[in-house]
Amino acid sequence: MIKVYSTPTCPYCRLAKDFLKEKGVAFQDIDVAADGDAAKEMVKISGQMGVPVLDIDGMIIVGWNKGEIEKVLEKKPQMA
């Protein structure tokens, strides 16, 4: 399962989610601006307060890093 911790106003969050959609990858979008518990969970797993934070099967990617996201997705046995 892929989780994207994001906020509605974050342009980099939008880039990350649009990229996953283009790749046909299913993900759960978690709005940390509206969900305080999710925000705490994001900080716990990433050590960061900034968004986006992607959790791809336990691999944590902080920020919009297309190259790193592609690399991690390539290692997944099934993307969607």
Summary of the structure (lengths in Angstrom):
residues: 80
radius of gyration: 11.6
end to end distance: 9.0
largest distance: 32.3
contacts: 207
relative contact order: 0.23
helix: 41%
strand: 21%
